[in-house]
Amino acid sequence: DLPRTNFRRLSFDHCSLSLQPFEYPVCTPDGTVFDILPFSPPSGKYHCPVLFTVFTNNSHIVAIKTTGNVFAYEAVEQLNIKPKSYKDLLTDEPFTRQDIVTLQDPTNLDKFNVSNFFHVKNNIKVIDPDEEKAKLDPSYYLKNTNTETRETLLELYKEFKGDEILAATMKAPEKKKVDKLNAAHYSTGAVSASFTSTAMVPETTHEAAAIDEDVVRYTYVKKKGYVRLHTNKGDLNLELHCDMTPRTCENFIKLCKKNYYDGTIFHRSIRNFVIQGGDPTGTGTGGESYWGKPFKDEFKPNLSHTGRGVLSMANSGPNTNKSQFFITFRSCVYLDKKHTVFGRVVGGFETLTAMENVESDPKTDRPKEEIRIQTTTVFVDPYEEADAQVRISPGLYGLQAKIK
């Protein structure tokens, strides 16, 4: 009887080692087919060609001096040293026991102690002229950058004007003409600055600092301002505290004179709280000051959101005053030091009551019936009188030219 043997036929599209369908087939000269993918490290790490174990920092790794092939020590120990068969496991080339070179031995860590390396202990470095030249470029110190960062830096280098800016800062600033009216009681500080900083132009004479022109001009503003708002609900007469909040009041008066508020609506009204307007867009997000940019708050301890009819500036934060304002329906003292009080209603309280009685949308606080400022009338402008006094005051030549 013939001996019975188990016969399992391997399909032609299967690997002879893994016995699985191949993806990247290779074959030997005799036609044996293998799939190379399962036996190549997918992570790209080094591994032993015999045991296929991936090398790590704890692997015992050796190399054969005559062939240069690297193996795990376990493979050489089991297949070469113990059977005393000193032939390369890949090329079958003979070698001696002395040809086994230890690349890494986890039991001998002193070999890989970087602190004991001679060139590290003695800080010995090879000076590379090309590297020293490259260090002059700031990008040398950027080890890893993504594409977006590289493009941003490239654009920055094209538009960089640091040298021009530095040269401009080195120039001596233009000195304002100081006279008896705009001279401050403190100096410019140029002498001490030039003494302590080599970037400053040397100064040896103390000079009084020049007070800002508007500050000098506002000292002549000593009266209240008066404005009337003509609305579709009636007139509101406003008294402005120009003598206490000069910049805020000047902004309001100048905007009224240029008809900035004509046709604008009160876009926000909350019963028993405030009614807000002054935004040409009617959205609560628009509006510009007379100077085209936000100006600082002017808080005064004797000006409070106390009572009905207080006129105050709306803002989006500290020092962001523009054109929007609000009028209180009742006391709101918690708004003190948050919004600048610059006036009050002195006539037309029945109009203010009619405005408060208009129903508002509870979600947006927008009046359901339109409340519109038709026109404005300025009765008293203290700034005209102040400018007239400045024109006849000796010494304010630069300010006179500005007013003209």
C-alpha positions as a Markdown table, in Angstrom:
| # | Residue | x | y | z |
|---|---|---|---|---|
| 1 | Asp | 0.0 | 0.0 | 0.0 |
| 2 | Leu | 1.1 | 3.5 | -0.8 |
| 3 | Pro | 1.6 | 5.7 | 2.3 |
| 4 | Arg | -1.2 | 8.2 | 2.6 |
| 5 | Thr | -0.1 | 11.8 | 2.7 |
| 6 | Asn | -2.1 | 15.0 | 3.3 |
| 7 | Phe | -2.2 | 17.0 | 0.1 |
| 8 | Arg | -3.2 | 20.7 | 0.1 |
| 9 | Arg | -2.7 | 22.5 | -3.1 |
| 10 | Leu | -1.6 | 26.2 | -2.9 |
| 11 | Ser | -3.4 | 28.5 | -5.3 |
| 12 | Phe | -1.1 | 30.3 | -7.8 |
| 13 | Asp | -2.1 | 33.7 | -6.4 |
| 14 | His | -1.1 | 32.9 | -2.8 |
| 15 | Cys | 2.2 | 33.5 | -0.9 |
| 16 | Ser | 4.2 | 30.3 | -0.2 |
| 17 | Leu | 5.1 | 31.6 | 3.3 |
| 18 | Ser | 2.0 | 33.3 | 4.6 |
| 19 | Leu | -0.4 | 31.1 | 2.6 |
| 20 | Gln | -2.4 | 34.2 | 2.0 |
| 21 | Pro | -3.4 | 36.0 | -1.3 |
| 22 | Phe | -0.4 | 38.1 | -2.3 |
| 23 | Glu | -0.4 | 41.9 | -3.1 |
| 24 | Tyr | 3.2 | 42.4 | -4.2 |
| 25 | Pro | 4.4 | 39.1 | -5.5 |
| 26 | Val | 8.0 | 38.0 | -6.1 |
| 27 | Cys | 9.4 | 34.7 | -7.0 |
| 28 | Thr | 12.6 | 32.6 | -6.8 |
| 29 | Pro | 14.4 | 31.2 | -9.8 |
| 30 | Asp | 12.5 | 27.9 | -9.4 |
| 31 | Gly | 9.2 | 29.7 | -9.5 |
| 32 | Thr | 8.2 | 29.8 | -5.8 |
| 33 | Val | 6.0 | 32.8 | -5.3 |
| 34 | Phe | 6.2 | 35.0 | -2.2 |
| 35 | Asp | 4.4 | 38.2 | -1.1 |
| 36 | Ile | 7.1 | 40.7 | -0.1 |
| 37 | Leu | 4.8 | 43.1 | 1.8 |
| 38 | Pro | 4.2 | 41.1 | 5.0 |
| 39 | Phe | 7.9 | 40.6 | 5.4 |
| 40 | Ser | 9.0 | 44.2 | 4.9 |
| 41 | Pro | 8.6 | 46.5 | 8.0 |
| 42 | Pro | 5.7 | 48.9 | 7.2 |
| 43 | Ser | 7.0 | 51.5 | 9.6 |
| 44 | Gly | 10.4 | 51.7 | 7.9 |
| 45 | Lys | 12.3 | 50.5 | 11.0 |
| 46 | Tyr | 15.5 | 48.4 | 10.9 |
| 47 | His | 15.0 | 44.7 | 11.7 |
| 48 | Cys | 16.9 | 41.4 | 11.8 |
| 49 | Pro | 16.9 | 39.7 | 8.3 |
| 50 | Val | 16.7 | 36.3 | 10.0 |
| 51 | Leu | 14.3 | 36.7 | 12.9 |
| 52 | Phe | 12.5 | 39.7 | 11.5 |
| 53 | Thr | 12.4 | 41.3 | 14.9 |
| 54 | Val | 12.4 | 45.1 | 14.8 |
| 55 | Phe | 15.5 | 46.7 | 16.4 |
| 56 | Thr | 14.9 | 48.9 | 19.4 |
| 57 | Asn | 17.0 | 50.7 | 22.1 |
| 58 | Asn | 16.9 | 47.4 | 24.1 |
| 59 | Ser | 17.9 | 45.1 | 21.3 |
| 60 | His | 21.2 | 43.2 | 21.3 |
| 61 | Ile | 22.6 | 44.0 | 17.8 |
| 62 | Val | 25.8 | 42.6 | 16.2 |
| 63 | Ala | 27.4 | 42.9 | 12.8 |
| 64 | Ile | 29.7 | 40.6 | 10.8 |
| 65 | Lys | 32.9 | 42.4 | 10.0 |
| 66 | Thr | 33.7 | 40.5 | 6.8 |
| 67 | Thr | 30.3 | 41.0 | 5.2 |
| 68 | Gly | 28.8 | 44.0 | 7.0 |
| 69 | Asn | 25.5 | 42.3 | 7.5 |
| 70 | Val | 23.7 | 43.2 | 10.8 |
| 71 | Phe | 21.7 | 40.6 | 12.8 |
| 72 | Ala | 20.0 | 40.2 | 16.2 |
| 73 | Tyr | 22.5 | 38.6 | 18.6 |
| 74 | Glu | 20.0 | 35.9 | 19.3 |
| 75 | Ala | 20.1 | 34.7 | 15.7 |
| 76 | Val | 23.9 | 34.6 | 15.6 |
| 77 | Glu | 24.1 | 32.9 | 19.0 |
| 78 | Gln | 21.6 | 30.2 | 18.0 |
| 79 | Leu | 22.7 | 29.6 | 14.4 |
| 80 | Asn | 26.4 | 30.4 | 14.5 |
| 81 | Ile | 28.0 | 30.4 | 17.9 |
| 82 | Lys | 26.3 | 27.4 | 19.6 |
| 83 | Pro | 26.6 | 25.0 | 16.5 |
| 84 | Lys | 30.1 | 26.5 | 15.9 |
| 85 | Ser | 29.1 | 27.1 | 12.3 |
| 86 | Tyr | 30.6 | 30.5 | 11.5 |
| 87 | Lys | 29.1 | 31.3 | 8.1 |
| 88 | Asp | 27.1 | 34.5 | 7.3 |
| 89 | Leu | 23.4 | 33.8 | 7.7 |
| 90 | Leu | 22.7 | 35.6 | 4.4 |
| 91 | Thr | 25.7 | 35.1 | 2.2 |
| 92 | Asp | 27.1 | 31.8 | 3.7 |
| 93 | Glu | 30.5 | 33.5 | 3.7 |
| 94 | Pro | 32.8 | 32.1 | 6.5 |
| 95 | Phe | 34.0 | 34.3 | 9.4 |
| 96 | Thr | 35.6 | 34.0 | 12.7 |
| 97 | Arg | 34.4 | 34.6 | 16.3 |
| 98 | Gln | 36.5 | 37.7 | 16.4 |
| 99 | Asp | 34.6 | 39.1 | 13.4 |
| 100 | Ile | 31.4 | 39.5 | 15.4 |
| 101 | Val | 31.1 | 43.2 | 16.2 |
| 102 | Thr | 28.7 | 44.4 | 19.0 |
| 103 | Leu | 26.8 | 47.4 | 17.8 |
| 104 | Gln | 24.4 | 47.6 | 20.8 |
| 105 | Asp | 24.4 | 45.7 | 24.1 |
| 106 | Pro | 21.6 | 46.6 | 26.5 |
| 107 | Thr | 23.8 | 45.2 | 29.4 |
| 108 | Asn | 26.6 | 47.7 | 28.6 |
| 109 | Leu | 25.0 | 51.1 | 28.8 |
| 110 | Asp | 28.3 | 53.0 | 29.4 |
| 111 | Lys | 29.2 | 52.6 | 25.8 |
| 112 | Phe | 26.3 | 54.9 | 24.8 |
| 113 | Asn | 26.6 | 57.5 | 27.6 |
| 114 | Val | 26.9 | 60.7 | 25.6 |
| 115 | Ser | 28.2 | 62.6 | 28.6 |
| 116 | Asn | 31.3 | 60.5 | 28.6 |
| 117 | Phe | 32.1 | 61.2 | 24.9 |
| 118 | Phe | 35.5 | 63.0 | 24.7 |
| 119 | His | 34.3 | 65.7 | 22.2 |
| 120 | Val | 31.2 | 66.4 | 24.3 |
| 121 | Lys | 33.1 | 66.6 | 27.6 |
| 122 | Asn | 35.7 | 68.9 | 26.1 |
| 123 | Asn | 33.2 | 70.8 | 23.8 |
| 124 | Ile | 35.2 | 70.1 | 20.7 |
| 125 | Lys | 33.5 | 71.3 | 17.5 |
| 126 | Val | 34.5 | 71.5 | 13.9 |
| 127 | Ile | 33.9 | 75.0 | 12.6 |
| 128 | Asp | 32.2 | 74.9 | 9.3 |
| 129 | Pro | 32.5 | 78.2 | 7.4 |
| 130 | Asp | 29.3 | 77.5 | 5.5 |
| 131 | Glu | 27.4 | 76.8 | 8.7 |
| 132 | Glu | 28.7 | 80.0 | 10.3 |
| 133 | Lys | 27.6 | 82.0 | 7.3 |
| 134 | Ala | 24.2 | 80.4 | 7.5 |
| 135 | Lys | 23.8 | 81.4 | 11.1 |
| 136 | Leu | 23.6 | 85.0 | 10.0 |
| 137 | Asp | 20.1 | 84.2 | 8.5 |
| 138 | Pro | 17.4 | 84.0 | 11.2 |
| 139 | Ser | 15.7 | 81.1 | 9.4 |
| 140 | Tyr | 18.8 | 79.0 | 10.3 |
| 141 | Tyr | 17.3 | 78.6 | 13.8 |
| 142 | Leu | 14.0 | 77.4 | 12.5 |
| 143 | Lys | 14.4 | 73.6 | 12.6 |
| 144 | Asn | 10.9 | 72.5 | 11.5 |
| 145 | Thr | 8.4 | 74.7 | 9.7 |
| 146 | Asn | 5.3 | 73.9 | 7.8 |
| 147 | Thr | 4.4 | 75.2 | 4.3 |
| 148 | Glu | 2.2 | 78.0 | 5.6 |
| 149 | Thr | 5.0 | 79.3 | 8.0 |
| 150 | Arg | 7.6 | 79.2 | 5.2 |
| 151 | Glu | 5.3 | 81.2 | 2.8 |
| 152 | Thr | 4.5 | 83.7 | 5.6 |
| 153 | Leu | 8.2 | 84.2 | 6.3 |
| 154 | Leu | 9.0 | 84.6 | 2.6 |
| 155 | Glu | 6.4 | 87.3 | 2.3 |
| 156 | Leu | 7.7 | 89.0 | 5.4 |
| 157 | Tyr | 11.2 | 89.1 | 4.1 |
| 158 | Lys | 10.0 | 90.7 | 0.9 |
| 159 | Glu | 8.1 | 93.5 | 2.7 |
| 160 | Phe | 10.4 | 93.9 | 5.7 |
| 161 | Lys | 11.4 | 97.5 | 6.3 |
| 162 | Gly | 13.0 | 97.2 | 9.7 |
| 163 | Asp | 16.1 | 99.2 | 8.7 |
| 164 | Glu | 13.9 | 102.0 | 7.4 |
| 165 | Ile | 11.8 | 102.0 | 10.5 |
| 166 | Leu | 14.9 | 102.0 | 12.8 |
| 167 | Ala | 16.4 | 104.9 | 10.8 |
| 168 | Ala | 13.2 | 106.9 | 11.2 |
| 169 | Thr | 13.1 | 106.3 | 14.9 |
| 170 | Met | 16.7 | 107.5 | 15.2 |
| 171 | Lys | 15.7 | 110.9 | 13.8 |
| 172 | Ala | 15.1 | 113.7 | 16.3 |
| 173 | Pro | 11.4 | 114.3 | 16.7 |
| 174 | Glu | 10.1 | 117.7 | 15.6 |
| 175 | Lys | 9.9 | 120.1 | 18.6 |
| 176 | Lys | 6.7 | 121.9 | 19.3 |
| 177 | Lys | 6.9 | 125.6 | 19.8 |
| 178 | Val | 6.5 | 126.3 | 23.5 |
| 179 | Asp | 5.2 | 129.6 | 24.8 |
| 180 | Lys | 3.8 | 130.8 | 28.1 |
| 181 | Leu | 0.3 | 129.4 | 27.4 |
| 182 | Asn | 1.1 | 125.8 | 26.3 |
| 183 | Ala | 4.3 | 125.3 | 28.4 |
| 184 | Ala | 4.0 | 122.4 | 30.9 |
| 185 | His | 5.4 | 122.4 | 34.4 |
| 186 | Tyr | 7.5 | 119.3 | 33.5 |
| 187 | Ser | 10.3 | 118.9 | 31.0 |
| 188 | Thr | 10.4 | 116.8 | 27.8 |
| 189 | Gly | 12.8 | 114.3 | 29.5 |
| 190 | Ala | 15.1 | 114.4 | 26.5 |
| 191 | Val | 18.2 | 115.1 | 28.6 |
| 192 | Ser | 17.8 | 112.0 | 30.8 |
| 193 | Ala | 16.7 | 109.8 | 27.8 |
| 194 | Ser | 19.8 | 110.8 | 25.7 |
| 195 | Phe | 22.0 | 110.2 | 28.8 |
| 196 | Thr | 20.8 | 106.6 | 29.3 |
| 197 | Ser | 20.2 | 105.6 | 25.7 |
| 198 | Thr | 22.8 | 105.7 | 22.9 |
| 199 | Ala | 19.9 | 105.5 | 20.4 |
| 200 | Met | 18.8 | 109.0 | 21.3 |
| 201 | Val | 20.1 | 112.3 | 20.0 |
| 202 | Pro | 22.3 | 113.9 | 22.7 |
| 203 | Glu | 20.5 | 116.7 | 24.6 |
| 204 | Thr | 22.1 | 119.0 | 27.2 |
| 205 | Thr | 19.4 | 121.6 | 27.8 |
| 206 | His | 16.2 | 121.0 | 29.8 |
| 207 | Glu | 13.1 | 122.2 | 27.9 |
| 208 | Ala | 9.5 | 122.5 | 29.1 |
| 209 | Ala | 7.2 | 120.0 | 27.4 |
| 210 | Ala | 4.4 | 121.4 | 25.2 |
| 211 | Ile | 0.9 | 120.7 | 26.4 |
| 212 | Asp | -1.5 | 119.2 | 23.7 |
| 213 | Glu | -3.2 | 121.9 | 21.6 |
| 214 | Asp | -6.7 | 120.7 | 22.4 |
| 215 | Val | -5.9 | 120.8 | 26.2 |
| 216 | Val | -4.8 | 124.4 | 25.9 |
| 217 | Arg | -7.9 | 125.2 | 23.8 |
| 218 | Tyr | -10.3 | 123.5 | 26.1 |
| 219 | Thr | -9.2 | 125.8 | 29.0 |
| 220 | Tyr | -11.1 | 128.5 | 27.2 |
| 221 | Val | -14.3 | 126.5 | 27.2 |
| 222 | Lys | -16.1 | 127.6 | 30.4 |
| 223 | Lys | -19.8 | 127.5 | 29.3 |
| 224 | Lys | -22.6 | 125.0 | 28.7 |
| 225 | Gly | -23.7 | 124.1 | 25.3 |
| 226 | Tyr | -27.3 | 123.9 | 24.2 |
| 227 | Val | -28.8 | 121.7 | 21.4 |
| 228 | Arg | -32.3 | 120.8 | 20.3 |
| 229 | Leu | -33.2 | 117.5 | 18.7 |
| 230 | His | -36.3 | 117.7 | 16.5 |
| 231 | Thr | -37.8 | 114.2 | 16.4 |
| 232 | Asn | -41.1 | 112.8 | 15.0 |
| 233 | Lys | -42.3 | 112.6 | 18.6 |
| 234 | Gly | -41.5 | 116.2 | 19.5 |
| 235 | Asp | -38.5 | 118.3 | 20.5 |
| 236 | Leu | -35.8 | 117.5 | 23.1 |
| 237 | Asn | -33.7 | 120.3 | 24.5 |
| 238 | Leu | -30.3 | 119.2 | 25.7 |
| 239 | Glu | -27.8 | 121.0 | 28.0 |
| 240 | Leu | -24.2 | 119.9 | 27.3 |
| 241 | His | -21.5 | 119.9 | 30.0 |
| 242 | Cys | -18.8 | 121.4 | 27.7 |
| 243 | Asp | -16.9 | 122.8 | 30.7 |
| 244 | Met | -16.5 | 119.4 | 32.2 |
| 245 | Thr | -16.4 | 117.0 | 29.2 |
| 246 | Pro | -15.1 | 119.2 | 26.5 |
| 247 | Arg | -14.0 | 116.6 | 24.0 |
| 248 | Thr | -17.2 | 114.5 | 24.2 |
| 249 | Cys | -19.4 | 117.7 | 23.9 |
| 250 | Glu | -17.4 | 119.0 | 21.0 |
| 251 | Asn | -17.8 | 115.7 | 19.2 |
| 252 | Phe | -21.6 | 115.9 | 19.7 |
| 253 | Ile | -21.9 | 119.6 | 18.7 |
| 254 | Lys | -19.7 | 119.2 | 15.6 |
| 255 | Leu | -21.7 | 116.2 | 14.4 |
| 256 | Cys | -25.0 | 118.1 | 14.9 |
| 257 | Lys | -23.6 | 121.1 | 12.9 |
| 258 | Lys | -22.7 | 118.8 | 10.0 |
| 259 | Asn | -26.2 | 117.3 | 10.1 |
| 260 | Tyr | -24.7 | 113.9 | 10.9 |
| 261 | Tyr | -27.7 | 112.9 | 13.0 |
| 262 | Asp | -30.4 | 114.1 | 10.6 |
| 263 | Gly | -32.6 | 111.2 | 9.6 |
| 264 | Thr | -31.2 | 108.7 | 12.0 |
| 265 | Ile | -33.4 | 106.6 | 14.2 |
| 266 | Phe | -33.3 | 105.5 | 17.8 |
| 267 | His | -32.5 | 101.8 | 17.2 |
| 268 | Arg | -32.8 | 100.7 | 20.9 |
| 269 | Ser | -35.4 | 101.5 | 23.5 |
| 270 | Ile | -35.9 | 99.7 | 26.9 |
| 271 | Arg | -38.7 | 100.9 | 29.1 |
| 272 | Asn | -37.5 | 102.2 | 32.5 |
| 273 | Phe | -33.9 | 102.0 | 31.2 |
| 274 | Val | -32.6 | 104.0 | 28.2 |
| 275 | Ile | -33.2 | 104.9 | 24.6 |
| 276 | Gln | -30.2 | 104.8 | 22.3 |
| 277 | Gly | -29.5 | 106.4 | 18.9 |
| 278 | Gly | -26.8 | 108.2 | 16.9 |
| 279 | Asp | -26.0 | 105.4 | 14.5 |
| 280 | Pro | -26.6 | 106.4 | 10.8 |
| 281 | Thr | -26.8 | 102.7 | 9.9 |
| 282 | Gly | -29.6 | 102.1 | 12.4 |
| 283 | Thr | -28.0 | 98.8 | 13.5 |
| 284 | Gly | -26.2 | 99.8 | 16.7 |
| 285 | Thr | -22.8 | 98.8 | 15.2 |
| 286 | Gly | -22.1 | 101.9 | 13.1 |
| 287 | Gly | -21.2 | 105.5 | 13.5 |
| 288 | Glu | -18.0 | 107.5 | 13.6 |
| 289 | Ser | -16.8 | 110.4 | 15.7 |
| 290 | Tyr | -16.2 | 113.8 | 14.3 |
| 291 | Trp | -12.5 | 113.1 | 14.1 |
| 292 | Gly | -13.0 | 109.7 | 12.4 |
| 293 | Lys | -11.6 | 107.6 | 15.2 |
| 294 | Pro | -12.7 | 106.6 | 18.7 |
| 295 | Phe | -11.8 | 109.0 | 21.5 |
| 296 | Lys | -11.2 | 108.6 | 25.3 |
| 297 | Asp | -13.8 | 108.5 | 28.1 |
| 298 | Glu | -14.2 | 111.6 | 30.2 |
| 299 | Phe | -15.4 | 110.4 | 33.6 |
| 300 | Lys | -16.2 | 113.1 | 36.2 |
| 301 | Pro | -17.2 | 112.2 | 39.8 |
| 302 | Asn | -19.9 | 114.9 | 39.9 |
| 303 | Leu | -21.5 | 113.6 | 36.7 |
| 304 | Ser | -23.6 | 110.5 | 37.3 |
| 305 | His | -26.4 | 108.6 | 35.7 |
| 306 | Thr | -28.8 | 109.8 | 38.3 |
| 307 | Gly | -32.4 | 110.7 | 37.3 |
| 308 | Arg | -34.4 | 110.9 | 34.2 |
| 309 | Gly | -33.1 | 112.5 | 31.0 |
| 310 | Val | -29.3 | 112.0 | 31.5 |
| 311 | Leu | -27.4 | 112.2 | 28.2 |
| 312 | Ser | -24.5 | 109.8 | 28.0 |
| 313 | Met | -22.2 | 108.1 | 25.4 |
| 314 | Ala | -22.7 | 104.6 | 24.2 |
| 315 | Asn | -19.6 | 102.6 | 23.6 |
| 316 | Ser | -18.2 | 99.0 | 23.0 |
| 317 | Gly | -15.6 | 99.2 | 25.8 |
| 318 | Pro | -13.2 | 101.7 | 27.4 |
| 319 | Asn | -12.2 | 104.6 | 25.2 |
| 320 | Thr | -14.3 | 103.6 | 22.2 |
| 321 | Asn | -16.6 | 106.6 | 22.0 |
| 322 | Lys | -17.9 | 107.5 | 18.5 |
| 323 | Ser | -21.3 | 109.0 | 17.6 |
| 324 | Gln | -23.8 | 106.8 | 19.5 |
| 325 | Phe | -25.5 | 108.2 | 22.6 |
| 326 | Phe | -28.3 | 107.3 | 24.9 |
| 327 | Ile | -30.8 | 109.1 | 27.2 |
| 328 | Thr | -31.9 | 107.5 | 30.5 |
| 329 | Phe | -35.5 | 106.9 | 31.5 |
| 330 | Arg | -34.5 | 106.5 | 35.1 |
| 331 | Ser | -31.4 | 106.4 | 37.3 |
| 332 | Cys | -28.7 | 104.0 | 36.2 |
| 333 | Val | -25.8 | 104.7 | 38.5 |
| 334 | Tyr | -24.2 | 101.3 | 37.8 |
| 335 | Leu | -23.2 | 102.8 | 34.4 |
| 336 | Asp | -21.0 | 105.4 | 36.1 |
| 337 | Lys | -17.3 | 105.1 | 35.1 |
| 338 | Lys | -18.4 | 102.9 | 32.2 |
| 339 | His | -20.1 | 105.6 | 30.0 |
| 340 | Thr | -19.3 | 109.3 | 29.8 |
| 341 | Val | -22.1 | 111.6 | 31.0 |
| 342 | Phe | -22.0 | 114.8 | 28.9 |
| 343 | Gly | -25.4 | 116.4 | 29.2 |
| 344 | Arg | -29.0 | 116.2 | 30.3 |
| 345 | Val | -32.5 | 116.9 | 29.0 |
| 346 | Val | -33.7 | 120.4 | 30.1 |
| 347 | Gly | -36.9 | 120.6 | 28.0 |
| 348 | Gly | -39.3 | 118.3 | 26.2 |
| 349 | Phe | -39.8 | 115.6 | 28.9 |
| 350 | Glu | -43.3 | 114.9 | 27.4 |
| 351 | Thr | -41.4 | 114.0 | 24.2 |
| 352 | Leu | -39.2 | 111.7 | 26.2 |
| 353 | Thr | -42.3 | 110.1 | 27.7 |
| 354 | Ala | -43.8 | 109.6 | 24.3 |
| 355 | Met | -40.6 | 107.9 | 23.1 |
| 356 | Glu | -40.6 | 105.6 | 26.2 |
| 357 | Asn | -44.3 | 104.6 | 25.5 |
| 358 | Val | -43.4 | 103.2 | 22.1 |
| 359 | Glu | -43.5 | 99.4 | 22.4 |
| 360 | Ser | -40.2 | 97.6 | 21.5 |
| 361 | Asp | -39.4 | 94.1 | 20.3 |
| 362 | Pro | -38.6 | 92.1 | 23.4 |
| 363 | Lys | -35.9 | 90.1 | 21.5 |
| 364 | Thr | -34.0 | 93.0 | 19.9 |
| 365 | Asp | -35.2 | 96.0 | 22.0 |
| 366 | Arg | -35.9 | 97.8 | 18.6 |
| 367 | Pro | -38.9 | 100.1 | 18.7 |
| 368 | Lys | -41.8 | 98.7 | 16.7 |
| 369 | Glu | -42.7 | 102.3 | 15.7 |
| 370 | Glu | -40.0 | 104.4 | 14.2 |
| 371 | Ile | -38.5 | 107.1 | 16.4 |
| 372 | Arg | -36.5 | 109.4 | 14.1 |
| 373 | Ile | -34.3 | 112.5 | 14.6 |
| 374 | Gln | -35.4 | 114.8 | 11.8 |
| 375 | Thr | -33.0 | 117.7 | 12.3 |
| 376 | Thr | -30.8 | 119.2 | 15.0 |
| 377 | Thr | -30.3 | 122.8 | 16.1 |
| 378 | Val | -27.3 | 124.1 | 18.0 |
| 379 | Phe | -28.2 | 127.2 | 20.0 |
| 380 | Val | -25.0 | 127.7 | 22.0 |
| 381 | Asp | -21.5 | 126.5 | 20.9 |
| 382 | Pro | -18.9 | 127.4 | 23.5 |
| 383 | Tyr | -16.1 | 126.2 | 21.2 |
| 384 | Glu | -16.7 | 129.1 | 18.8 |
| 385 | Glu | -16.1 | 131.5 | 21.6 |
| 386 | Ala | -13.0 | 129.6 | 22.8 |
| 387 | Asp | -11.6 | 129.6 | 19.2 |
| 388 | Ala | -12.2 | 133.4 | 19.0 |
| 389 | Gln | -10.3 | 133.9 | 22.3 |
| 390 | Val | -7.4 | 131.7 | 21.0 |
| 391 | Arg | -7.2 | 133.9 | 17.9 |
| 392 | Ile | -6.6 | 137.0 | 19.9 |
| 393 | Ser | -4.3 | 135.4 | 22.4 |
| 394 | Pro | -0.5 | 136.0 | 21.8 |
| 395 | Gly | 1.7 | 133.0 | 21.6 |
| 396 | Leu | -0.7 | 130.4 | 20.1 |
| 397 | Tyr | 0.4 | 131.0 | 16.6 |
| 398 | Gly | 0.4 | 127.3 | 15.6 |
| 399 | Leu | -3.0 | 126.8 | 17.2 |
| 400 | Gln | -4.4 | 129.9 | 15.4 |
| 401 | Ala | -3.3 | 128.5 | 12.1 |
| 402 | Lys | -5.0 | 125.2 | 12.9 |
| 403 | Ile | -8.3 | 127.0 | 13.8 |
| 404 | Lys | -8.3 | 129.1 | 10.6 |
